């Protein structure tokens, strides 16, 4: 599938900002299941300090906002050719060792509820158990924007029974690790047929399974990623793969606007508000 993506993020401040530094993970790379045909990331009101691939292999840009600005705009756009691999990403190939993905983070640390959830996932194989786990999370945690925030942990989201795709991904990552399986958080984009609404980016989880390697699971939509998905960044949790993150000096109040459009060649679509939103973009 030939997909076109536009992701615009605008920051507005009620007074000039003396200094701000933002980390951008908005550039997809060619990898199993996707070929990047063209891509560009433009910043208005800021300058690129350095570009590099981080230790997870995510293409990253550090940008500093020009002094005394009250607005800052990021526009990432391009075209990607995708392939339906039934969620199978394949063998682990990275400078980061596979065992690192068994490590907990503050957002993905398993508590009593996560451990009980993991034990409830039945199946004769690890693959069957992960499919069962994905289905349970989908049914247990309702998609409700505004009920959680960027720092909500997997355990807290499960206890509330509400959240967005970021929470669904954290819960699956946390539960898989309690079962002894390496797991990682994935951020990216999803095209959903028939939904013209604009929304934010998407998130799901990868689990490393014997004989298959990394396999994607999207509890928010109860499906393994197909050719409607585009990967942008991965990590142990959201903080490693957030599209935009950083710091701002000063006391200015911030307003954020995000617009994401995914377009299939010859047919315009946008992501569904109900199943494709991270907490912060």
C-alpha positions in Angstrom: 0.0 0.0 0.0 1.3 3.4 -0.9 0.6 5.8 2.0 1.1 9.6 2.3 1.4 11.1 5.7 1.3 14.6 7.1 2.0 15.3 10.8 1.9 18.9 12.0 2.6 20.0 15.6 2.2 23.6 16.7 3.2 25.1 20.0 1.8 28.5 21.1 3.1 30.3 24.2 1.4 33.3 25.9 4.7 35.0 26.3 8.1 34.8 24.6 10.1 31.7 25.5 13.8 32.4 26.3 15.0 28.8 25.5 13.5 25.4 24.5 15.0 22.2 23.3 12.9 19.5 21.6 13.7 15.9 20.6 11.9 14.8 17.4 11.3 11.2 16.5 9.2 11.8 13.4 11.3 10.1 10.6 10.4 6.5 9.5 13.2 4.3 8.1 13.1 1.6 5.5 12.8 -1.7 7.4 10.8 -5.0 7.2 7.3 -4.2 6.0 7.9 -0.6 4.8 10.0 1.3 2.3 10.3 5.0 2.7 9.9 6.7 -0.7 10.5 10.2 0.5 10.3 12.1 3.8 11.0 15.5 5.2 10.8 17.2 8.6 10.6 21.0 8.6 10.7 23.2 11.7 9.6 26.9 11.8 10.9 29.0 14.6 13.7 26.6 15.6 17.0 25.3 14.3 18.3 21.7 14.1 21.2 21.3 16.4 22.1 17.7 15.6 20.6 14.6 13.8 21.4 11.1 14.8 20.2 7.5 15.2 19.7 6.8 18.9 20.6 3.5 20.6 17.2 2.0 19.6 17.8 2.9 16.0 15.3 5.8 16.0 16.1 8.6 13.6 16.3 11.6 16.0 16.6 15.4 15.6 17.4 17.8 18.4 16.0 21.3 17.7 16.3 24.5 19.7 13.6 27.1 19.6 14.7 30.6 18.5 15.0 33.0 21.4 11.9 35.0 22.4 9.5 33.0 20.1 5.8 32.6 20.9 5.1 30.0 18.2 6.9 26.9 17.1 5.8 24.6 14.3 6.9 21.1 13.2 5.8 19.5 10.0 6.7 15.9 9.1 5.5 14.5 5.8 6.3 11.9 3.2 5.3 8.7 1.4 5.9 5.1 2.5 5.2 1.9 0.6 4.0 -0.8 3.1 3.5 -4.6 3.0 1.2 -6.8 5.0 3.4 -9.2 7.0 0.7 -10.3 9.4 2.4 -8.5 12.2 5.7 -10.4 11.9 8.6 -7.9 11.9 11.3 -10.6 12.1 14.6 -11.3 13.8 16.1 -8.9 16.3 18.9 -6.9 14.6 20.1 -4.0 16.7 23.1 -2.7 18.7 20.7 -3.0 21.7 20.8 -6.5 23.1 17.5 -8.4 23.2 17.7 -9.0 27.0 17.3 -5.2 27.5 13.7 -5.5 26.4 12.9 -7.5 29.5 13.7 -4.5 31.7 10.9 -2.6 33.4 10.5 1.2 33.3 8.5 3.4 35.5 5.7 3.5 33.0 5.7 -0.3 32.3 6.4 -1.7 35.7 4.1 -4.7 36.5 2.0 -4.7 39.6 -0.5 -7.2 40.9 -3.1 -6.4 38.3 -0.7 -6.7 35.4 0.6 -10.1 36.7 -2.9 -11.4 37.1 -3.8 -10.3 33.6 -0.7 -12.0 32.2 -1.6 -15.3 33.9 -5.1 -15.2 32.5 -3.9 -15.3 28.9 -4.2 -18.9 27.8 -2.8 -20.7 24.9 -0.7 -23.7 23.8 2.1 -21.5 22.5 3.6 -18.1 23.3 2.0 -16.8 20.0 -1.5 -18.0 21.1 -1.0 -16.5 24.6 0.0 -13.1 23.1 -3.1 -13.1 20.9 -5.2 -13.9 23.9 -3.5 -11.2 25.9 -4.2 -8.7 23.1 -7.9 -9.6 23.1 -8.2 -9.4 26.9 -6.6 -5.9 27.0 -8.9 -4.8 24.2 -12.0 -5.9 26.2 -10.8 -4.9 29.6 -9.5 -1.3 28.9 -12.0 0.9 27.1 -10.7 3.5 24.7 -11.5 6.8 26.3 -9.3 9.9 25.6 -8.8 12.2 28.5 -8.9 9.6 31.2 -5.1 9.1 31.4 -2.0 11.3 30.6 1.5 10.9 29.4 2.8 9.7 32.8 0.0 7.2 33.5 1.6 3.8 34.2 0.4 0.5 32.8 -0.8 -0.6 36.2 -2.8 2.6 36.7 -4.5 2.4 33.3 -5.4 -1.2 33.9 -6.9 -0.3 37.3 -9.0 2.5 35.8 -10.1 0.3 32.9 -9.8 3.3 30.6 -7.1 4.8 28.4 -5.8 5.4 24.9 -3.5 3.3 22.6 -0.4 4.4 24.6 -1.9 2.7 27.7 -3.0 -0.4 25.8 0.6 -0.8 24.5 2.2 -0.3 27.9 -0.1 -2.9 29.4 0.8 -5.5 26.8 4.5 -4.7 27.0 4.4 -5.0 30.8 2.3 -8.3 30.8 4.5 -9.9 28.2 7.6 -9.2 30.2 6.1 -10.9 33.3 5.8 -14.0 31.1 9.5 -13.9 30.3 9.1 -12.4 26.8 11.1 -9.4 25.6 8.7 -6.6 24.6 8.9 -3.1 23.2 6.7 0.0 22.7 6.2 1.1 19.1 5.0 4.6 17.9 3.8 5.3 14.3 0.8 5.9 12.1 -2.3 4.0 11.2 -4.7 4.5 8.3 -8.3 3.7 9.2 -10.8 3.4 6.4 -13.8 5.7 6.3 -12.8 8.1 9.1 -12.1 11.7 7.9 -11.3 13.0 11.4 -7.9 14.3 12.1 -6.1 12.9 15.2 -2.7 12.2 16.6 -0.3 9.3 16.0 -0.7 5.7 17.0 1.1 3.2 19.3 1.2 -0.6 19.7 3.6 -3.2 21.0 6.1 -5.8 19.7 6.8 -9.1 21.5 9.8 -11.2 20.6 8.7 -14.8 20.1 10.9 -17.9 19.5 11.0 -18.8 15.8 9.3 -15.6 14.6 11.3 -12.8 16.1 9.4 -9.5 16.7 5.7 -9.7 16.3 3.4 -6.7 16.5 0.2 -6.6 18.6 -2.3 -3.7 18.6 -4.7 -4.1 21.6 -6.4 -0.8 20.8 -7.7 -2.3 17.5 -7.4 -6.0 18.4 -5.3 -6.8 15.4 -1.7 -7.5 14.4 -0.3 -4.6 12.4 -0.7 -4.9 8.6 0.0 -2.7 5.6 -2.1 0.2 7.1 0.7 0.7 9.8 3.9 2.7 9.6 6.6 2.4 12.2 8.4 5.5 13.4 10.2 4.7 16.7 10.6 1.9 19.3 11.8 1.7 22.9 11.2 0.2 26.3 8.2 2.5 26.8 6.6 5.7 25.5 9.4 8.0 26.7 11.9 6.2 24.4 9.6 6.6 21.4 7.6 9.8 21.9 7.2 11.7 18.6 8.1 15.1 20.3 9.6 15.6 23.8 11.8 18.2 25.4 12.1 21.1 27.8 11.1 24.7 28.0 12.7 27.4 30.2 10.5 30.1 31.5 6.9 30.4 32.9 5.0 30.8 29.6 1.7 28.8 29.3 1.7 26.4 26.4 -1.0 25.4 23.9 -0.5 22.4 21.7 -2.2 21.7 18.4 -1.7 18.4 16.5 -2.9 17.4 13.0 -2.2 14.0 11.5 -3.5 12.8 8.1 -2.8 9.5 6.5 -3.7 9.3 2.8 -3.7 6.3 0.5 -2.5 7.0 -3.0 -5.7 7.9 -4.9 -7.9 7.9 -1.8 -7.8 10.2 1.2 -8.3 8.8 4.6 -7.5 10.0 8.2 -6.9 8.2 11.4 -9.9 7.2 13.6 -10.2 9.4 16.7 -11.4 6.2 18.6 -8.3 4.1 18.2 -5.2 6.0 17.2 -4.2 8.6 19.8 -1.1 8.9 22.0 -1.1 11.2 25.0 1.4 13.8 23.7 2.6 14.5 20.1 
